[in-house]
Amino acid sequence: MMKKLEIKELALEDLEIRLNEERSTLTNLKFTHAVSALENPNVLKNTRKNIARILTEIKERKMKQSAESAAETN
């Protein structure tokens, strides 16, 4: 599980790469869980939370960037 500090330290491009990795991991876990029970089903929950954390950080950065660019034009 990624901590918020770890996510904040990553660059935007790295966050997008990590997001794609987490989404593919979640898809694979869902298929595996559908076929046979996972040893630890909490992995699904943690992966979903990681995706949400990454998406939140990306959105915050984009909002901050757009606010800064709007402030510069005024």
C-alpha positions in Angstrom: 0.0 0.0 0.0 1.3 3.4 -1.0 1.4 6.1 1.6 0.3 9.7 0.8 3.9 10.9 1.2 5.2 8.4 -1.3 2.6 9.6 -3.8 3.3 13.3 -3.3 7.0 12.7 -4.1 6.3 11.2 -7.5 6.2 13.3 -10.7 3.0 13.6 -12.6 4.2 11.3 -15.3 5.2 8.7 -12.7 1.8 9.0 -11.1 0.1 8.3 -14.4 2.3 5.2 -15.0 1.7 4.0 -11.5 -2.1 4.5 -12.0 -2.0 2.3 -15.1 -0.1 -0.3 -13.2 -2.5 -0.3 -10.3 -5.5 -0.5 -12.6 -4.1 -3.5 -14.4 -3.2 -5.1 -11.1 -6.8 -4.6 -9.9 -8.2 -6.1 -13.1 -6.0 -9.2 -12.7 -6.9 -9.5 -9.0 -10.6 -9.4 -9.9 -10.3 -12.1 -12.5 -8.3 -14.3 -10.1 -10.8 -13.7 -7.4 -13.7 -14.7 -9.7 -12.0 -18.0 -10.6 -10.7 -18.9 -7.2 -10.8 -17.2 -3.9 -7.8 -14.9 -3.1 -5.7 -15.8 -0.1 -6.1 -12.2 1.1 -9.1 -10.4 -0.3 -8.1 -7.2 1.4 -5.6 -6.8 -1.5 -8.5 -5.7 -3.7 -9.6 -3.1 -1.2 -6.0 -1.8 -0.8 -5.5 -1.6 -4.6 -8.7 0.4 -5.0 -7.6 2.8 -2.3 -4.2 3.2 -4.0 -6.0 4.1 -7.2 -8.2 6.6 -5.4 -5.1 8.2 -3.7 -3.3 8.5 -7.0 -6.3 10.0 -8.8 -6.8 12.5 -5.9 -3.2 13.6 -6.1 -3.4 14.0 -9.9 -6.6 16.1 -9.6 -5.1 18.3 -6.9 -2.0 19.0 -8.9 -4.0 19.8 -12.0 -6.3 22.1 -10.0 -3.3 23.9 -8.5 -1.7 24.2 -11.9 -4.9 25.7 -13.4 -5.3 28.1 -10.5 -1.7 29.3 -10.9 -2.1 29.8 -14.6 -5.3 31.7 -14.0 -3.6 33.9 -11.4 -0.8 34.7 -13.9 -3.2 35.8 -16.6 -4.9 38.3 -14.2 
